[in-house]
Amino acid sequence: TGLSDDRIRKLYRTYLQHAPAVPVRRHRGKSPRQIQYFLRSPAMQFEATTLASLFCMLGLVPSRGEQARRPMSAMSLESGEFFCQAYESYLALHLAPRVSFEHAWFLLLALLLGDELKLQTCRECGGLGLVEAFAASTALCARCGRNAQAARAGRTPQSSGLLPVHRDWSPLLP
């Protein structure tokens, strides 16, 4: 915005004086800067991958053939609208969403830069997965990786691709 932090705080307080009596929850501190937030659990990785997929579908993250490092100056008002649509769609898809608006923005920036996070296509099922850019890649999504591991151990996965001990693949798993 070009406004100082102090000016933004004063404008925010002025806005709240005229707002309804519902308190607005505000996160204090620095914006998110660590990619491990998105990779800390399978459930979080699933939600972040959902959001990243929505970014791809709306054209916010360029495909491999397009310019790899799109500058932020190329972001337009239309891109901002697409970002909001992607985030609203993400909220509608998850019962208890864990990725905040600020984290979603950080995820988009990380994917645009491509130096820490990237989307990878599973060689078995073709699904997208969010992975660290510098990590050794197995080219398998979590589900196909579990299936391969189960096959090596002599267990048979269900037709859904999940081991019999798993009844629900939803992101609500810990």
N, C-alpha and C positions, 0 to 999 in steps of 0.2 A: 504493500500500500504506500510505502514511502513515509509512513508516519512513525514517530518514535514509539518505543514501548510504553513510555509514560503517557503519551497522548492516547494510545489505544486503550490503556486501562481507564483513563478518565472518560473516554467516550463510552466504554462498556458500562461503567458505573452510572453515567447519565442515562443510558438506554434502560438499565434495570430499574431506575426510578419511575419510568413510565410504563414498565412492563407489568403484566399481571403478577399476582402474589406468589406464583409458582417459582420456587428457587431454581436457578439455572446452575447445573453442575459444571464446574470448570476445572479442567486439568491444569495443574500448575507445573512449571518446569520446562525443560527443553523438549523439543519435538523428538519423536522416536528416531534412533539412529543405528539400531542394532538389528541385523537380519535374523539373528537367532530367535527372536520373538516369534517369527513365522515357522520355525523349524523345531520348536521345543517339544512338540508332541504330535502324534499322528493326527489327532483331531484338529489341532491348530493348523497343521500343514494342509489338511483337507480343506479347511475354510479359506486359507490364503490361496490355495490353488483354485478354488471356486471363484474367488474374487479376481485373480489373475486371468482366468479363462474369460470372465466377463469383460475385462479390459481388452483382451485380444478380440473378442467378438465385436466390440464397439470400435475397434481400430485404434485404440490408445497405445497399444504395444505393437510396434511394427513386426512383420513377419521376417524370417531370415533373409529373404530376398530384398527387403527394403533397407533403408538406411539404418544401421545398427544403433548408432548413438544420436538419436534425434535431440537436438538442443531444446532446452526449455523455452527458448524464445519462439519455437514453432508451436507451442501450446496456445490455443486460441480460446475464445469464449465458448465456441462449439465443443472443444475438447473438455472444457470444464463442465459443460452440461452433460457430456457423455460420461465423465467421471462420476458425477452425481447420480446418473441413471444406473451405472454399474454398481455403485454402493447401495442404492435403494433396492436394486434387484438382489444383491447379496443379503441384505437385511430380510427380505421377503423369503429367501430360500432357507434360512437358518432360524430355528426356534430361539436359540440363545446365542446370538452372534457375539464373537469375542474380539473381532477386529474393529477398532474404533475408526472414525473418519480420518484422524491424523495418521494412524497406522496404515490405513488404506492408501493415503497419499504417499507415504514413505515407500510402500510396496510398489506403487506405480513408478516412482523415481528410481528405485533400485532395479526394476525390470528394464527401464529405459536406458540406464547406464550399463547394465549387464556385466558389471565387474564383480558383483557379489552374489546375485541371484539370477537364475534363469529358469525358463520353462523347458522341460524336456519331454519328448514323446516316448512313451513306452514301446519297446520293440515288439512286445507280445500283443497287447490289446489296442495300442494306438492312443491311449489316454494321455492327457497332459499331467505333468507333475512338477512341483516347484522344488528345485534343488540348488545347492550352493554351486556357484559358477566354477570355483577352483577345486571342488572335491572330485575324487575319482568316481566316475559314473558307471553304474551297472546297467543303465538304460532300461531298467524295469521299474514299474510303479510299485507301490507298497503291496498291493493285492497280488500282482504277478510274482513279486519277490517272495511273498509268503507261500504261494502255491508251489514255486520252484523248491523252496526250502522244505515244504511238506512232502513233495515228491522224493526228494533226496532222503528224507527220514522214513519213507515208506508209508506215510499216511495219505489218505485220499481226500482231496478238497471236495466241498460240495459243488453242485453244478453252478452255484452263484459265484464260485471262486473263493469262497470263504471256508476256512476250516470248520468242522462241525462244532467246535467249542464257541464259535462266534455266532450269535444270533442276529446281531444288529451291526451294520457297518457305519452307522451314523456318526457325525462328528461329536456326539455327546459322550463318546468313550473317553476315559481319562488319557 
